Amino acid sequence: MKAARVNKMMELISGALVSLSKDSNSNNRDPRIFITVEQASSDPALMSAIFSQIDKSSLHEEYSGFFVAGVDYNRTTYIISGTHERWLDFFSIDISSTEKISSNRN
């Protein structure tokens, strides 16, 4: 009888510890923000991060579908999506001109 009680108490304790560990791990995850390519174009610093982390050659010319890419910026992961044409338009933007505009605002 004592063994059954000890087993039951151990089950309850281990269940509580598992639920606590899941809760504490969920707070340590990096936040994710889902945006489109058009929304990403409005932030010059994010655009610079995209240009440095995503290679234009990853856009296969023979496939004209929907592309999704992940970019890490400011301790946040941005999940950026858009059509093949929108991504090509994005990569045709001159990043140096947008950086000059944003530096003049400050």
VMD Tcl script that draws the C-alpha trace (Angstrom):
set ca {
  {0.00 0.00 0.00}
  {2.84 2.40 0.80}
  {4.48 1.61 -2.52}
  {1.31 2.53 -4.42}
  {1.10 5.87 -2.58}
  {4.75 6.63 -3.28}
  {4.25 5.78 -6.96}
  {1.20 8.02 -7.19}
  {3.04 10.91 -5.52}
  {5.99 10.47 -7.89}
  {3.64 10.55 -10.88}
  {2.05 13.78 -9.66}
  {5.40 15.41 -8.99}
  {6.88 14.39 -12.33}
  {3.75 15.59 -14.16}
  {3.99 18.96 -12.45}
  {7.67 19.26 -13.34}
  {7.02 18.43 -16.98}
  {4.29 21.06 -17.25}
  {6.52 23.67 -15.60}
  {9.39 22.91 -17.93}
  {7.15 23.35 -20.99}
  {5.94 26.73 -19.71}
  {9.44 28.02 -19.01}
  {10.73 26.94 -22.43}
  {7.93 28.73 -24.26}
  {9.10 32.08 -22.87}
  {12.63 31.61 -24.19}
  {11.64 31.30 -27.83}
  {12.50 34.05 -30.26}
  {9.46 36.01 -31.31}
  {8.37 35.56 -34.90}
  {6.69 38.17 -37.03}
  {4.96 37.25 -40.28}
  {5.08 40.01 -42.92}
  {4.98 40.41 -46.69}
  {7.78 41.63 -48.93}
  {5.95 44.92 -49.38}
  {5.82 45.50 -45.63}
  {9.52 44.65 -45.32}
  {10.37 47.27 -47.95}
  {9.17 50.03 -45.65}
  {12.00 49.45 -43.14}
  {15.48 50.20 -44.57}
  {17.30 48.39 -41.75}
  {15.21 45.26 -42.25}
  {15.83 45.53 -46.00}
  {19.56 45.58 -45.33}
  {19.22 42.46 -43.16}
  {17.28 40.73 -45.94}
  {19.93 41.62 -48.53}
  {22.69 40.28 -46.28}
  {20.93 37.04 -45.28}
  {19.05 36.00 -48.42}
  {20.76 35.29 -51.70}
  {18.88 36.35 -54.83}
  {20.04 33.17 -56.55}
  {17.74 31.23 -54.22}
  {14.84 32.52 -56.33}
  {14.69 29.90 -59.04}
  {13.79 31.48 -62.35}
  {11.92 28.41 -63.56}
  {9.57 28.43 -60.58}
  {7.26 31.41 -60.30}
  {5.35 30.49 -57.18}
  {5.20 31.78 -53.64}
  {8.41 32.18 -51.62}
  {8.87 32.38 -47.86}
  {12.13 33.32 -46.16}
  {13.24 33.76 -42.57}
  {15.42 36.71 -41.54}
  {16.87 37.37 -38.09}
  {16.80 41.06 -37.18}
  {16.78 42.76 -33.75}
  {16.45 39.45 -31.85}
  {13.32 38.69 -33.85}
  {12.78 36.25 -36.67}
  {10.85 37.80 -39.53}
  {9.03 35.32 -41.76}
  {8.72 37.18 -45.04}
  {6.47 35.95 -47.83}
  {5.64 37.04 -51.33}
  {5.26 35.99 -54.91}
  {8.20 35.39 -57.19}
  {7.59 38.71 -58.97}
  {7.45 40.66 -55.69}
  {10.74 39.15 -54.54}
  {12.39 40.03 -57.87}
  {11.05 43.59 -57.52}
  {12.43 43.72 -53.99}
  {15.91 42.61 -55.06}
  {15.91 45.22 -57.84}
  {15.71 48.04 -55.24}
  {18.92 50.01 -54.79}
  {19.67 49.48 -51.08}
  {22.31 52.24 -50.94}
  {19.75 54.94 -51.80}
  {17.34 53.77 -49.10}
  {20.13 53.75 -46.48}
  {21.00 57.37 -47.33}
  {17.37 58.40 -46.95}
  {17.03 56.71 -43.55}
  {20.30 58.21 -42.25}
  {19.14 61.72 -43.23}
  {15.97 61.31 -41.16}
  {17.93 60.90 -37.92}
}
mol new
graphics top color blue
foreach p $ca { graphics top sphere $p radius 0.5 }
foreach p [lrange $ca 0 end-1] q [lrange $ca 1 end] { graphics top cylinder $p $q radius 0.2 }
display resetview
